[in-house]
Every structure is written in C-alpha cells, then in structure tokens.
Amino acid sequence: NMAKKMVQASGSPKLVVGTRVYADGQQEGKPAFSLNGLLSESVAVTTMGIYCGWMNILILLFIASFFYRSVLVVFVCICSTVLLPAKPVLWPAWNRMWVFRTWRQYFNYSYFFEELLDPKKRYILYEAPHGAYPIGPITAGTLCQTFFPDAPIYSVAATSVFHIPFWRHFVAWIGSMPATKANFKNLLRKGSVAVVIGGIAEMFMSHPSKERIKMQGRKGFVRIALEEQIDGIVPVYYFGQSQVFSFGPTWLAGISRKMRVSVGVLLGRWGLPVPRKIPIYLVHGKPIPVPKVDKSDPKFNDHVDQLLAASIQGMQDLYLRHRAEYGWPDRPLSIE
C-alpha cells in the first residue's frame, strides 16, 4: 500500500497522493435528498444534454430553418461562430464555472494520484477509455488547473470537433487544440499534454462484461514523446467512463473511421444523449520515463515500439491495481 501524503503546490489546494478523493468535498455513494442536490442534478442533466446532444440540436435547427425564418436566423448565427478564433486555449475562468461542479457531482467524481507531477517537467498524459463519448476526460479537464495550478495541462482533440460551432470554443477553453502533430508539439513547448488514445474506433467497442480500449499500433504519441525528449508519459484511466453512453450501430464503425468523424446514435439516460448517472473514478499513474534518443538514431523506431509496449503495460497494470476500488474486481481490460 502506498503511504498517504499531502502535497501542496504554491498557492494551490492540497492534493492527496495515494488515496481516493471525491471532488468538491463529496462523499462516496448516493447523497441524501436535498433541494440543492435536486437543483445541481437538474442543471447537470440540462447542460450535459445540450452539450452531448449538440449535434442532434443542430440537425433539428437545420430542418426547422426550412419552415421558420426566425429559426433560420438563429441557425445562421450559431454556424457563423466557426469564423471566430477558437481562443483562448485554456481559459481559467471557464473551467472554474459552477456548472462544471454540478457535472462532477452528477458523476460522484473521484480521483486517485499515485504520484504528483513535477511542474518543471513535461509529460504526455495518455488517457483511456474514450468510450462512446469522452465526457469523463472532458470533466477532468475542468479540474486540471486545480490539480496543477503551476503546470498547465493542455490536450488535443479530433480535428472534426473544431469545425462544429460551440464545440470548437468549448474544447479550446478547457485547453484543447486539433490533434495534429504540429499542434501536439507546440503545446508540449508550453506544458504537458493529455490525449485520449482510443478515438473514434473506441466509440464502437463497448462490451457488457469487459473493458475494451484501443492502443495497439497507436504509435503517434510515443513517437512525439521521443522526438520532443519529454520527461515521461503518464497512464490515466477513467473507471465508469465506458458505461455512461452507448453508441452504434456497429456497422457504421468503418464509415466513421474513413470519414474521421463519428457517425451513429448516442444513447444514455432515458434513451437520450444525457450521460447515465454512473460514478467516474479517475486514476492517475506514475510517469514512465522517456529515453533520450536522437531522431537520427538508426534504432529510433525500435525505441518507439519499446515505449509503446511499456505504455500498454503501464495502462494494464494501472487498471489492475485499481479496478477493485471501483467495484470491478473481476472485470478484465482488453487492450486491442
């Protein structure tokens, strides 16, 4: 068992390392009924329903715009926001908004840090699972400035998201840029970067009796880690994330990958694009050191393969160490 210790960065709230902590002072399990709790859940359901179901809303507005001039004006105004720069990237005031606290309360959000990151070093946080919709990692993004006030944590997201009004600004404000190699490297020069490895392929991989994530062959993030000679790569797992939504039908998986955009139906609570009320438990592992290898080294690709293998093993080990804490002592993780 890891010893419990308190760590406090300058001017920041304390982080507990080595024990499970519930966000925003919550307690484990379902809270007693209260009017404040009812208000919080109502706000969470409404706002997450709008955010996660945003594509459904745009489609309905597009159809209605053929029949109502006022709806057409609203639709055009919304679409025109894609012309505005997706800035600022990482907006502290946005991430501290009360509405995101209601999201964390809705999921009884908790977290566990095996080790605190050194704010003077650079890391890639490779995260899983993506699931049908990465609401767990998105919610975690609103906490990053509490976790690491002296070390900015950015992220990269699917390029297609930045072509969608509202979504493009939302993800930018929590610290994301389009997932291109150039953006990834530029963000690493400013701080650490989080990336949800599975992507669109993982949206169709839900399973009733096991966790399934996509990492085999995903060499991009480890190659960048080696090229940029960062200090470490860190496994992060979100227990419960795979269960908050369903997505399908599965025969659309191939089309989605070719188009590089998800095509399907997102189903959650009440059959709507509202996340199921399932606890989410974020587990943050120890950094895996990145060897200092020059790109011109003839064995550079061998080092890429070795670091990917280490990252896969690191994710599997992290999962096995903590699955019982979440209540899944026998649920296996399949890394494909």
Buried (B, 14 or more C-beta within 10 A) or exposed (E): EEEEEEEEBEEBEEBBBBEBBBBEEBEEEEBEEEEEBEEBBEBBBEBBBBBBBBEBBBEEBEEBBEEEEEBBEBBEEBBEEBEEEBEEBBBEEBBEBEBBBBBBBBBBBBBBBBBBBEBEEBBBBBBBBBBBBBBBBBBBBBBBBBBBBEBBBBBBBBBBBBEBBBBBBBBBBBBBBBBEEEBBEEBBEEBBBBBBBBBBBBBBBBEEEEBBBBBEEBBBBBBBBBBBBBBBBBBBBBBBBBBBBBBBEEEBBEEBBEEEBBBBEBBBBEEBBBBBBBBBBBBBBBBBEBEEBEEEEEEBEEBBEBBBEBBBEBBBEBBEBBBEBBEBEEBBBEBE
